[in-house]
Every structure is written in C-alpha cells, then in structure tokens.
C-alpha cells in the first residue's frame, strides 16, 4: 500500500513538527487535537516559522502555501479514519496512549499503519489492545522535528516486517534517516545510550567532581558535542527526565567491566582505525 495520507495525533511541538515536515514533502496530513483552539494556535505558529524562512530566503512563499494547504485539522479522532498511516504524538501517559490505540484499532482501516512517537515507553504495551497489532510500530522523531534527521523505528513484539518497511519508506519520504531498534527495549537506541551518559554527568556534579558549567564545557570541547549534557537536559525539559528514568529502571546498572564483544575484537587483532579494523572495517 502506498501511503499518501497521514494522521497526526497531538498538535504540540512534536505533533506539529511531524505534520509540517510530512506536509512539506507532499503528504496530505490530518492534524488532530482535543480543542480547535490548540490546532489553530499550532497552525499559526507553524505558518509564522515558515514565513521567517521565506524572509530569510530559505523557502519560497509558494512552497509554504503548498505545505499549509496539505494540512487539515479535526477535533474528532474519527477524522483520521481514512488515513493510510496515523502517528500518535500525545503526552507520555501510558493509559492515554493505550486507550488511543485501542480506539484507533476500531476506527481506522484494517490495513492502516499505526505508529507511536513515544520516546521510551514499550511499543508492545502501548499497542497491546489495538486490533491487528502487527501493523503497529514505534516511530520516534527527535526535537526539533523539522531539523533533526533521525527517526527510530521500533519493533513491538507483534510488529511485522511489512510494517517496518512501510514506516521506513515514509521516514525516507519525509527526508529522514531511519534506524531500526530490533527489540522493544526501554529507551530504544538513543535514549538508552543518552540517559546513561547524562546520568553520569549528573553524578559527576553531585559527587563534587566539577560544577555544571565545567562539565558542559568539557563535553562540548572534549567530545565535540554541540551541547553539554546539562544544556541538553534543559532544552529537552527537566520535567520529562524523571519519566524516562522510570522507564529505564528495568535495565541493569552500568557495568564498567570490558564487554565480551569488545574483548573478542581485541583478541582478533581488531584495534580500530589504527590497523584498519575495529567495530567497523576501514580497509
């Protein structure tokens, strides 16, 4: 099935960004929220941002008009029933997401692809009461959606390969680079790695190793990161941090011993770029 029409649930920062980038690539988008005033405010903010790009010579007025024309709005969930794909971007509340997918399973066509933009919750748990969960997957965008290139595709326990292929095709169709998280692990790929890094930065601060500014500076200049860990946490919103930490609590505590896979590489003489082979092959 060729995906031409995409429903986006939630007109907040993430939902609006997803709607905008999809509409800019020629997809028809139905943006849904619980109040029309939220939708109107979202569209006005979107248009204002696009107009700034026109003023800066980064976009044409014609392209902006085409993008906005591709977006319609609805306050009823049934407004997305004819969509080929629906992407849920509602608040990170498990009960809300579960009830949303249960209802989507009743409303949408049996062949419609249903995705959640959750950043760390179990795709399997979110979609467990949805009809035909094989057509459900995680489709995790990153903020700001219009600038960040990555999309994590997450396979739930029931997600089919055909669903993954469809989500990958749409990701590429809207100009993103998809990566596949093959298991429904807490935090998926990025947040599982990122939060281990950020939590260690917090522990360095709490242990008196260095102050916040110096830790941020050390990471930016020592690792060539655009933001320090504390700057990154502030940008993402500190109120979201505890929710992700709770999701990740089921993972084992960081083990500082050398991983078996790395020990094997060293034993095989794979030292990295210095001799042409490490995790990657540079020959």
C-alpha positions, -999 to +999 in steps of 0.1 A: +000+000+000+013+034-009+010+059+019-004+092+008-025+105+038-011+107+073-030+114+105-010+131+133-025+130+169-014+159+190-007+195+179+021+202+204+057+207+195+063+171+183+030+166+165+031+200+148+067+193+136+057+159+122+027+174+105+048+202+089+076+180+076+052+155+062+031+182+045+062+199+031+070+166+013+037+163-004+018+141+020-018+150+029-019+155+067-048+154+091-037+170+124-059+162+154-061+176+189-089+178+215-096+215+210-098+236+178-080+265+196-050+242+201-050+234+164-054+270+153-025+281+176-003+253+162-010+262+126-004+299+133+029+292+149+038+269+121+030+295+095+049+322+113+080+300+114+077+292+077+072+329+069+105+336+087+122+311+064+107+329+034+120+363+047+155+347+051+155+333+016+154+297+028+119+289+015+096+302-012+062+316-005+047+291-030+063+262-011+049+275+022+014+278+007+016+243-006+027+229+028-001+247+047-027+236+020-017+199+027-028+202+063-064+199+076-075+197+112-100+178+133-110+175+169-126+141+164-105+110+164-127+097+137-113+124+114-082+102+108-102+070+099-094+073+062-056+079+067-031+054+054-009+060+084-016+075+118+013+088+141+004+093+177+022+122+195+000+126+226+015+132+261+037+104+276+010+088+297+007+051+292-031+048+298-038+076+274-017+060+247-032+026+252-068+039+250-059+059+219-045+028+201-075+007+212-098+033+196-076+037+165-079-001+160-117+003+159-118+035+137-090+030+112-089+007+081-075-028+089-045-021+067-037+014+081-002+016+097-004+029+133+027+044+150+036+059+183+061+086+187+069+076+223+105+083+233+109+055+257+077+035+265+071+000+254+055-001+220+042-036+228+024-023+259+010+008+242-005-012+213-015-044+231-053-037+229-052-025+193-068-046+166-041-062+144-010-050+164+012-063+137+005-031+118+017-010+149+053+002+154+073+029+172+082+059+150+103+081+173+111+116+160+136+140+176+131+176+186+131+199+167+114+176+141+120+199+112+158+199+118+167+165+132+173+139+106+168+107+127+138+085+131+140+054+153+117+026+141+109+003+170+095-032+165+070-043+191+066-080+198+039-083+171+052-057+146+056-073+111+084-068+087+060-053+062+050-027+088+087-018+093+092-015+056+062+009+053+074+031+082+109+031+067+096+042+033+076+071+049+106+081+070+127+084+039+099+100+020+099+129+045+136+133+043+146+114+075+172+087+081+156+057+097+173+032+121+157+000+133+155-009+170+150-046+167+137-052+202+113-032+223+139-022+249+133+007+273+147+039+258+152+022+224+187+031+210+192+068+215+177+074+250+192+042+263+226+054+254+219+091+261+205+088+295+234+066+307+256+095+296+235+123+311+230+105+344+268+100+347+272+138+342+247+144+370+266+120+392+298+138+385+282+171+396+266+155+427+299+139+437+317+172+435+339+163+406+332+195+388+305+222+385+278+222+359+293+248+336+327+230+335+311+196+328+292+211+299+323+228+286+344+196+290+319+176+270+314+202+243+352+208+237+365+174+247+340+153+228+329+179+202+293+178+212+272+208+202+256+209+237+267+199+271+246+173+290+230+199+313+223+222+284+207+193+266+186+184+296+174+220+299+165+221+262+145+188+264+126+198+295+136+186+330+100+176+337+103+148+311+135+134+326+120+115+356+095+098+333+122+084+311+143+074+341+114+054+354+111+036+321+148+028+321+149+015+357+143-021+345+177-021+327+208-033+345+230-008+362+261+002+341+288-024+343+323-009+340+340-042+331+351-047+295+322-060+274+327-095+260+322-083+224+350-058+227+373-083+243+367-106+213+376-079+189+409-071+206+417-109+207+412-109+170+436-081+165+409-056+156+421-024+173+402+002+153+414+027+127+450+023+138+451-011+120+421-008+097+395-029+115+376-024+147+338-024+151+338-011+115+360-022+086+382+007+074+401-012+047 
